[in-house]
Amino acid sequence: MRLMVRGLVVAVAFVLGVWVMLWPVYVRPVVDEPLVADAILVLGGAHDGREELGLSLAAAGYAPRVLISDPYEYSGLVNRICHGGYSFEVVCFDPSPRTTLGEGRALRSFGANWSRVIVVTFTPHISRARHVLGECWSGELLFVDVGRELTPWRWAYDYVYQSAGYVKGAFVEC
């Protein structure tokens, strides 16, 4: 019984230690102020306002084009955005693979002659997306957070999901 309690204490201490170490990576990542850029890249994920934020940044004059990642089988929201009339260019693309890596590869292809891109995603994804996109494209990346509120369970899920993404990323190249 004593050994079980000791094991439980060690496991809880380990989990708390990992949580604290990864806090700046997932909970308080570096977020940038948007500057005039060549494009705005909206990463796929939950329809949590990221598409609207990307479009509003373009409407405010931060970039002449918005790239919308469309890895969905069907999304009415993205379909409307991709076929809407805007005063700026909107390019929708299906990344291959349908992951951040695929989005990085698309950025490399689209942005061969660009120097700065604003990237829109949500808090727990920023650090990993910065890493992946930075491996794929050599220009300046400015990350903007959609500011989505997350439940404690969602934070726990994203700690695991984003950490697994880092591990997976160690075995693939852009």
ABEGO torsion letter per residue (X at the ends): XAAAAAAAAAAAAAAAAAAAAAAAAAABBBBBBBBBBABBBBBBEBBAGAAAAAAAAAAAGABABBBBBBABABBAAAAAAAABBBABBBBBBBBOBBBAAAAAAAAAAAAAABABBBBBBBAAAAAAAAAAAAAABABBBBBBBAGBBBBAAAAAAAAAAAAAAAAAAAABBX
